[in-house]
Amino acid sequence: MNRRIVLIAIALLLTILMGCETYTARSAKESLQTPNPVEEGELVTKYSLVVAEAQAKAEAEEAELLAEQERQAEAEERQRYEAMQESIASLQTEKSTLEKKLQESEEALAEEQNNTQSLKESLEERNLLLDNKDLTLSQEAEEYQTTIATLQSEIEALHKEIEENEQDYEMLSYQAGELENILSEQQSINNELQTILHEAELKHTAETESLKAAQEQRLQELQNTIDSLKTDNELLTAQLEEKTQSLEERLRLEQQRIDEAKRIEEERLEKQWEKAEELRKAEEAEMARLAALEAEYQQIPPLEQLTLPRMYTTDEATSLSADNDPLNVLMLPLDDIRWSDPAMKNLVATSISDIKAPVIMVTGHMQNVIDLVRQLRRNAVLVEGGAIITSYRVISTTNHGIRVQFSNTKTIRLSIANLPEYKVFDAFTSGNDWKTLQKQVTSERTKMLERILAEGTVTEPTIIGASLFEPSYQDWNTFSPVLYRQIDYIWPLSNFLEESSFYDVYRATHFSADTDAGNTLVTENLKERIDYVYSRKVLPLQSSMLTIGGESIPDAQNIARYGISATFLIP
């Protein structure tokens, strides 16, 4: 309640102060008549600007004299309110501090909520991958079970065949036993015949001679029978041995076939296991790569939540150059309208893949810039108007640039100046009063350049990648081979940068605008150099135009953009 009362009192005091305002130097300055604008068709030269500045300076001195007379009158009144103003300033400072703390807390809460949502989405994706992997492993296990069942069926068939062979062997063994019984019976018959012969010889000695021939004949027949049986027995024995050896050979070959099939199956299973292991390792590596890529992507929030400057770090190692090494820089102006073709980032990245540049400056629509930074997978800093991609170590950042460690003893400042402006070119191509429109927009654009330059110092080596969306005054003169440029028109932004001790690198390293146009914007009606690399306290060695993938192919509006490659020596 007390604070509200104090704020109400402060508001009343401010109202009283505004009501009691006296005639000051500011009033005197506003009362001065400003110089009339240059009429249409009148040439604007540096001499005319110098004369105008001298006149303005004289008028300012006159206003300053009037202001000096009024300051004495204001001194007493200022002392009366000095204590009150200090109290107001203190309260405003406290209010600003509390508001800043509240804003930081809200931003931190929003960022934490975004991180939580991202983690939930990542967890859901990983669970889906694990479910798919479990399904694949289950299918492979079913295939393995089917293969094992097939092998078991084959092994059972082999066992059945072996049992049949064993039955054949038992049959042969039975036949051999039968033959041995026949031989035993034959031996018994022989013994009985011997007994009969002996008895017949004792009883019928007389008949012996008569029967001898018959008996001998009978013996011969029996002997032939015995020999025949022996031969059959030998044949059967040989056949039995042959069958036995054949069976053993078949068993041995079958065992070898089973062993070979088992070895082949083991090798197949081992190869499948190795393949599965390689697939698992590849999946783990891919998951690790995706996790690393996701971690990199999460460094840059959605565009509507992005705050600048923003660091983007990858696994790229930082580097240092030697003091005398040249510095290669690329300037890539991208489309100011968001890409509709997802392949555009690949085309741009591929077009510069063979150029080893430790510094790449990018301007354009911020989502296009982010897409290219992620595609290149290099360390970068997102700033107002674009990004600076570099392998050097970043020492400090500002809204529009960074300071990096070039070598052990040298640092350089890298800045982005992206000032889109279409009204002047539209008026020029349609034949309207473009000069008046250009003068109206110049003041705010020059102030923006002043703020960008103020982030650094005049003594440090500085390189600026600038998309100014207006030509250089050096390209417009009465000797230009381009008809519409044949006027001595002082384009203000390029003139402002040169008066701030910056070199226009492309123009400084080429003979003239007549022979080396260096156009970075090509349309049906215009061919102009609107994108630049400027340097201060840095020596430009050479520069050239650069094709930027799909950006250098005319789009639906018949617009093509080109970049710049430049080399410097850091003193």
C-alpha positions in Angstrom: 0.0 0.0 0.0 2.8 2.4 0.9 4.6 1.6 -2.4 1.3 2.5 -4.3 1.1 5.8 -2.5 4.7 6.6 -3.4 4.1 5.7 -7.1 1.0 7.9 -7.2 3.0 10.8 -5.6 5.8 10.3 -8.2 3.3 10.4 -11.0 1.8 13.7 -9.7 5.3 15.2 -9.4 6.2 14.2 -12.9 2.9 15.8 -14.1 3.8 19.0 -12.3 7.3 19.0 -13.8 6.0 18.5 -17.3 3.5 21.3 -16.7 6.2 23.7 -15.4 8.7 23.0 -18.3 10.6 26.2 -19.3 12.0 27.3 -22.5 15.2 25.3 -23.0 17.9 24.6 -25.5 15.8 21.7 -26.8 12.9 24.1 -27.6 15.4 26.4 -29.3 16.8 23.5 -31.4 13.3 22.5 -32.4 12.5 26.1 -33.4 15.4 26.2 -35.8 14.5 25.8 -39.4 15.7 22.5 -40.9 17.3 22.7 -44.3 15.0 22.1 -47.2 15.2 18.6 -48.7 17.1 18.2 -52.0 14.7 18.7 -54.9 14.1 15.9 -57.4 16.9 15.7 -59.9 19.4 17.7 -57.8 22.7 15.9 -57.5 23.9 15.0 -54.0 27.7 15.1 -53.7 30.0 15.0 -50.8 30.7 18.7 -51.2 27.0 19.5 -50.9 26.8 17.4 -47.8 29.8 19.1 -46.3 28.2 22.6 -46.9 25.0 21.4 -45.3 26.9 20.1 -42.3 28.7 23.4 -41.9 25.4 25.3 -42.0 23.9 22.9 -39.5 26.9 23.4 -37.3 26.6 27.2 -37.4 22.9 26.9 -36.5 23.8 24.5 -33.7 26.3 27.0 -32.3 23.7 29.7 -32.3 21.2 27.4 -30.5 24.0 26.6 -28.0 24.4 30.3 -27.2 20.7 30.5 -26.6 20.8 27.4 -24.5 23.7 28.8 -22.4 21.5 31.8 -21.5 18.7 29.5 -20.5 20.9 27.1 -18.4 21.5 29.7 -15.8 17.8 30.2 -15.4 17.3 26.4 -15.2 20.0 25.9 -12.6 18.0 27.1 -9.6 14.9 25.2 -10.7 16.9 22.0 -11.2 18.3 22.2 -7.7 14.8 22.3 -6.2 13.9 19.1 -7.8 17.2 17.3 -7.7 16.6 15.5 -4.4 13.1 14.5 -5.6 14.4 13.1 -8.9 17.0 11.0 -7.1 14.3 9.4 -5.0 12.2 8.8 -8.2 15.3 7.2 -9.9 15.9 5.0 -6.9 12.3 3.8 -6.9 12.3 3.2 -10.7 15.6 1.2 -10.4 14.1 -1.0 -7.7 10.9 -1.5 -9.8 13.0 -2.4 -12.9 15.1 -4.9 -10.8 11.9 -6.6 -9.5 10.4 -6.7 -13.0 13.6 -8.2 -14.4 13.7 -10.9 -11.7 10.0 -11.8 -12.4 10.7 -12.0 -16.1 13.8 -14.3 -15.5 11.7 -16.5 -13.3 9.0 -16.8 -15.9 11.5 -17.6 -18.6 13.2 -20.2 -16.5 9.9 -21.9 -15.7 8.9 -21.9 -19.4 12.3 -23.4 -20.4 11.9 -26.1 -17.7 8.4 -27.0 -19.0 9.8 -27.2 -22.6 12.7 -29.5 -21.4 10.2 -31.7 -19.6 8.0 -32.0 -22.7 11.0 -32.8 -24.8 12.1 -35.5 -22.4 8.6 -37.1 -22.4 8.6 -37.2 -26.2 12.1 -38.7 -26.3 11.0 -41.3 -23.8 8.0 -42.3 -25.9 10.1 -42.6 -29.0 12.6 -44.8 -27.2 9.9 -47.0 -25.8 8.5 -47.4 -29.4 12.0 -48.4 -30.6 12.3 -51.0 -27.8 8.9 -52.5 -28.6 9.9 -52.8 -32.3 13.2 -54.4 -31.3 11.4 -56.9 -29.0 9.1 -57.9 -31.9 12.0 -58.4 -34.2 13.9 -60.6 -31.6 10.7 -62.7 -31.1 10.4 -63.3 -34.8 14.1 -64.4 -35.0 13.6 -66.7 -32.0 10.6 -68.4 -33.7 12.8 -68.9 -36.8 15.5 -70.5 -34.7 12.9 -72.8 -33.1 11.7 -73.9 -36.5 15.2 -74.6 -37.7 16.0 -76.7 -34.5 12.7 -78.7 -35.0 13.7 -79.4 -38.6 17.2 -80.7 -37.5 15.6 -82.8 -34.8 13.3 -84.4 -37.4 16.3 -85.2 -39.6 18.2 -86.7 -36.7 15.1 -88.9 -35.8 15.0 -90.1 -39.5 18.7 -91.0 -39.3 18.1 -93.0 -36.1 15.3 -94.9 -37.7 17.4 -95.8 -40.7 20.2 -97.0 -38.3 17.6 -99.2 -36.6 16.6 -100.7 -39.9 20.2 -101.4 -40.8 20.6 -103.1 -37.4 17.6 -105.4 -38.2 19.3 -106.3 -41.5 22.5 -107.1 -39.7 20.6 -109.3 -37.2 19.0 -111.2 -40.2 22.4 -111.9 -41.7 23.6 -113.1 -38.3 20.6 -115.4 -38.1 21.4 -116.9 -41.6 25.0 -117.5 -40.6 23.8 -119.4 -37.6 21.6 -121.5 -39.7 24.5 -122.4 -42.0 26.6 -123.4 -39.0 23.8 -125.7 -37.8 23.7 -127.3 -41.2 27.4 -127.9 -41.1 27.1 -129.5 -37.6 24.3 -131.8 -38.9 26.5 -132.7 -41.8 29.3 -133.6 -39.5 27.0 -135.8 -37.4 25.9 -137.5 -40.6 29.5 -138.1 -41.5 30.2 -139.7 -38.2 27.1 -142.0 -38.5 28.3 -143.0 -42.0 31.7 -143.9 -40.6 30.1 -146.1 -38.0 27.9 -147.8 -40.5 30.8 -148.4 -42.8 32.8 -149.9 -39.9 30.0 -152.2 -38.8 29.3 -153.2 -42.4 33.0 -153.9 -42.9 33.1 -156.2 -39.8 29.8 -157.9 -40.6 30.0 -158.0 -44.4 33.6 -158.2 -45.3 32.5 -160.0 -48.4 30.2 -157.3 -49.4 32.9 -154.7 -48.8 34.5 -154.9 -52.1 31.2 -154.9 -53.9 29.8 -152.0 -52.0 33.2 -150.1 -51.9 32.7 -148.7 -55.3 29.2 -147.6 -54.4 30.3 -146.2 -51.1 33.2 -144.4 -52.7 30.8 -142.9 -55.2 28.4 -142.0 -52.4 31.3 -140.5 -50.4 32.3 -138.5 -53.4 28.8 -137.2 -53.8 28.7 -136.3 -50.1 32.2 -134.7 -50.4 30.9 -132.7 -53.3 27.9 -131.7 -51.3 30.2 -130.8 -48.4 32.5 -128.7 -50.7 29.4 -127.1 -52.2 28.1 -126.3 -48.7 31.6 -125.0 -47.7 31.6 -122.8 -50.8 28.1 -121.5 -50.0 29.2 -120.9 -46.4 32.2 -119.0 -47.6 30.1 -117.0 -50.0 27.6 -116.3 -47.3 30.4 -115.3 -44.9 31.9 -113.0 -47.5 28.5 -111.5 -48.2 27.9 -111.1 -44.4 31.3 -109.4 -44.1 30.6 -107.2 -47.1 27.1 -106.3 -45.7 28.7 -105.6 -42.4 31.4 -103.5 -43.9 28.8 -101.7 -46.1 26.7 -101.1 -43.1 29.6 -99.8 -41.1 30.6 -97.6 -44.0 27.1 -96.2 -44.4 27.0 -95.6 -40.6 30.3 -93.9 -40.8 29.3 -91.7 -43.8 26.0 -90.9 -42.2 27.7 -89.9 -39.0 30.1 -87.7 -41.1 27.0 -86.2 -42.8 25.4 -85.5 -39.5 28.6 -84.0 -38.1 29.0 -81.9 -41.2 25.4 -80.7 -41.0 25.9 -80.0 -37.3 29.1 -78.1 -38.1 27.3 -76.1 -40.9 24.4 -75.3 -38.6 26.7 -74.2 -35.9 28.6 -72.0 -38.3 25.2 -70.6 -39.5 24.1 -70.0 -36.0 27.4 -68.4 -35.2 27.2 -66.1 -38.2 23.6 -65.2 -37.3 24.8 -64.4 -33.8 27.6 -62.3 -35.1 25.2 -60.6 -37.5 22.8 -60.0 -34.6 25.6 -58.7 -32.5 26.7 -56.4 -35.3 23.2 -55.2 -35.7 22.9 -54.6 -32.0 26.1 -52.6 -32.0 24.9 -50.7 -35.0 21.6 -50.0 -33.3 23.4 -48.8 -30.2 25.7 -46.6 -32.2 22.7 -45.2 -34.1 20.8 -44.6 -30.9 23.9 -42.9 -29.5 24.2 -40.8 -32.6 20.5 -39.9 -32.5 20.8 -39.1 -28.8 23.7 -36.8 -29.5 21.9 -35.2 -32.4 18.8 -34.8 -30.3 20.9 -33.2 -27.5 22.3 -30.8 -30.2 18.8 -30.0 -31.5 17.5 -29.3 -28.0 20.1 -26.5 -27.7 17.9 -24.4 -30.0 14.3 -24.1 -28.8 11.4 -23.4 -31.2 11.7 -20.1 -33.0 9.0 -18.3 -31.0 10.9 -19.2 -27.7 14.4 -18.4 -29.0 16.4 -15.8 -27.2 19.6 -14.3 -28.6 22.5 -14.6 -28.5 22.4 -18.5 -28.3 25.4 -20.8 -28.3 25.2 -24.1 -30.3 27.9 -26.6 -29.6 28.7 -29.9 -31.3 31.6 -32.4 -31.1 33.7 -30.2 -33.3 37.0 -29.4 -31.6 38.0 -25.7 -31.3 41.2 -24.6 -33.1 43.8 -22.0 -33.1 45.7 -20.4 -36.0 49.3 -19.2 -36.1 49.7 -15.5 -35.9 50.7 -15.2 -39.6 48.1 -17.6 -41.0 45.5 -16.1 -43.3 41.8 -16.2 -42.3 39.2 -17.6 -44.7 35.6 -16.2 -44.2 32.4 -17.1 -46.0 29.3 -14.8 -46.2 26.1 -16.7 -47.0 22.9 -14.6 -47.4 19.9 -16.9 -47.3 16.3 -16.3 -48.3 14.4 -13.9 -46.0 11.3 -16.1 -46.5 11.2 -19.5 -44.8 12.3 -22.4 -47.1 9.4 -24.4 -48.4 11.7 -27.1 -49.8 13.3 -29.3 -47.0 16.1 -30.2 -49.4 17.3 -26.6 -49.6 19.5 -27.0 -46.5 21.3 -30.0 -48.0 21.9 -28.1 -51.3 23.4 -25.2 -49.5 25.5 -27.4 -47.2 26.8 -29.5 -50.1 27.8 -26.4 -52.1 30.3 -25.3 -49.5 31.3 -28.7 -48.2 34.7 -28.6 -50.0 35.6 -25.1 -48.7 37.6 -25.2 -45.4 36.6 -22.0 -43.8 36.9 -21.5 -40.0 34.4 -18.7 -40.1 31.0 -18.7 -41.9 28.6 -15.8 -41.5 24.9 -16.5 -42.3 22.0 -14.0 -42.7 18.4 -14.5 -43.7 15.2 -15.9 -42.1 16.2 -17.2 -38.7 14.6 -20.7 -39.3 16.6 -21.1 -42.5 19.7 -20.1 -40.5 18.9 -22.7 -37.8 18.3 -25.4 -40.4 21.7 -24.8 -42.0 23.5 -24.7 -38.7 22.1 -28.0 -37.7 22.8 -29.5 -41.1 26.5 -28.4 -41.0 26.8 -29.7 -37.4 29.5 -27.2 -36.4 29.9 -24.9 -33.4 27.9 -21.7 -33.9 26.4 -18.7 -32.1 22.9 -17.5 -33.2 22.7 -13.6 -33.0 20.3 -11.0 -34.2 19.9 -11.3 -37.9 21.7 -14.6 -38.4 24.5 -16.9 -37.1 28.3 -17.1 -36.9 29.7 -20.6 -37.5 33.3 -20.9 -36.3 35.8 -23.5 -35.1 37.6 -20.8 -33.0 37.0 -20.5 -29.2 34.3 -18.0 -28.4 35.4 -15.5 -25.8 32.3 -13.4 -25.4 29.0 -12.7 -27.2 26.8 -9.7 -27.8 23.4 -9.3 -29.5 24.9 -9.0 -33.0 28.3 -10.6 -32.8 31.1 -12.5 -30.9 34.8 -12.2 -30.0 36.9 -15.2 -30.8 40.5 -16.3 -30.1 42.2 -16.3 -33.5 45.7 -17.3 -32.2 47.5 -17.4 -28.9 48.1 -13.7 -29.0 45.3 -12.3 -31.3 41.5 -12.0 -31.0 39.1 -10.7 -33.6 35.5 -9.5 -33.5 32.9 -11.0 -35.9 29.5 -9.3 -36.3 26.3 -9.7 -38.3 24.3 -6.8 -39.8 21.1 -7.9 -41.4 18.8 -5.0 -42.4 16.0 -6.2 -44.7 14.3 -3.4 -46.7 12.2 -3.8 -49.8 10.3 -0.6 -50.2 13.1 1.3 -52.0 13.8 -1.4 -54.6 10.0 -1.8 -55.2 9.6 1.9 -55.7 12.7 2.0 -58.0 11.5 -0.9 -60.2 8.0 0.5 -60.4 9.2 4.1 -61.4 8.0 5.8 -58.2 9.8 8.4 -56.0 12.4 6.0 -54.5 14.8 8.7 -53.4 12.4 10.3 -51.0 11.4 6.9 -49.6 15.1 6.0 -49.2 15.8 9.2 -47.2 12.8 8.4 -44.9 14.0 4.9 -44.0 17.8 5.8 -43.7 17.7 7.3 -40.2 16.5 4.2 -38.4 18.8 1.9 -40.5 21.8 4.0 -39.7 21.0 4.0 -36.0 20.9 0.2 -36.1 24.4 0.1 -37.8 25.6 2.5 -35.1 24.3 0.1 -32.3 26.0 -2.9 -34.0 29.4 -1.0 -34.3 29.1 0.2 -30.7 29.2 -3.4 -29.4 32.9 -3.5 -30.3 35.8 -1.0 -30.1 37.5 1.0 -32.9 40.9 -0.6 -32.0 40.1 -4.3 -32.3 40.2 -6.2 -35.6 36.6 -6.5 -36.8 34.9 -8.3 -39.7 31.2 -7.7 -40.4 29.0 -9.8 -42.6 26.3 -7.4 -43.8 23.1 -7.8 -45.8 22.2 -4.1 -46.2 19.5 -4.5 -49.0 20.9 -1.4 -50.7 23.7 -0.9 -53.3 27.1 0.5 -52.6 27.7 4.1 -53.6 30.9 3.0 -55.3 28.9 1.0 -57.8 26.7 4.0 -58.9 28.5 6.6 -61.1 28.2 8.2 -64.5 30.7 5.7 -65.9 28.8 2.6 -64.9 28.0 0.2 -67.8 24.6 -0.3 -66.2 22.2 2.4 -67.5 20.2 2.9 -64.3 23.3 3.3 -62.2 24.7 6.2 -64.2 24.1 8.8 -61.5 26.4 9.9 -58.7 24.1 8.8 -55.8 25.5 8.5 -52.3 23.9 5.4 -50.9 24.1 6.1 -47.1 24.9 2.8 -45.4 28.0 1.9 -47.4 29.1 5.6 -47.1 28.5 5.4 -43.3 30.6 2.2 -42.9 33.5 3.6 -44.9 33.4 6.8 -42.9 33.6 4.5 -39.8 37.0 3.2 -41.1 35.7 0.0 -42.6 36.9 -1.5 -45.9 34.4 -2.8 -48.5 36.4 -6.0 -49.0 35.0 -7.0 -52.4 35.5 -3.6 -53.9 38.9 -3.2 -52.2 40.2 -6.4 -53.8 38.8 -5.9 -57.4 39.7 -3.4 -60.1 36.4 -1.6 -60.5 32.6 -2.0 -60.4 32.6 -1.7 -64.2 34.6 -4.9 -64.7 33.9 -6.8 -61.5 30.3 -6.2 -60.5 30.1 -8.8 -57.7 26.3 -8.9 -57.8 24.8 -10.9 -54.8 21.1 -10.2 -55.8 19.9 -11.0 -59.4 16.3 -10.5 -60.4 14.6 -9.9 -63.7 15.0 -6.1 -63.4 18.0 -5.7 -61.0 21.5 -7.0 -60.6 23.0 -5.4 -57.5 25.6 -6.0 -54.7 23.5 -5.8 -51.5 25.5 -8.3 -49.4 29.0 -7.3 -48.1 32.0 -8.3 -46.0 33.4 -5.2 -44.3 36.7 -5.2 -42.3 38.4 -2.8 -39.9 42.0 -3.2 -38.6 42.1 -6.3 -40.8 43.9 -6.5 -44.1 41.8 -8.0 -47.0 43.9 -10.2 -49.4 41.3 -11.4 -51.9 37.6 -12.1 -52.4 35.3 -13.8 -54.9 31.7 -14.6 -55.6 30.3 -17.8 -54.2 27.4 -20.0 -55.5 25.1 -21.0 -52.6 23.4 -24.3 -53.8 19.7 -23.8 -54.5 19.8 -20.2 -53.3 21.7 -19.3 -56.5 18.9 -20.8 -58.7 16.1 -18.4 -59.5 13.1 -19.1 -57.3 9.3 -18.6 -58.0 9.9 -14.8 -57.8 12.9 -15.1 -60.2 15.3 -14.1 -57.4 18.8 -15.6 -57.1 21.3 -14.9 -54.3 25.1 -15.3 -54.2 27.6 -15.3 -51.3 31.1 -14.0 -50.8 34.4 -15.8 -50.0 37.1 -13.6 -48.6 40.7 -14.1 -47.2 42.3 -11.7 -44.6 45.5 -11.2 -42.8 45.2 -10.4 -39.1 47.9 -7.8 -38.2 
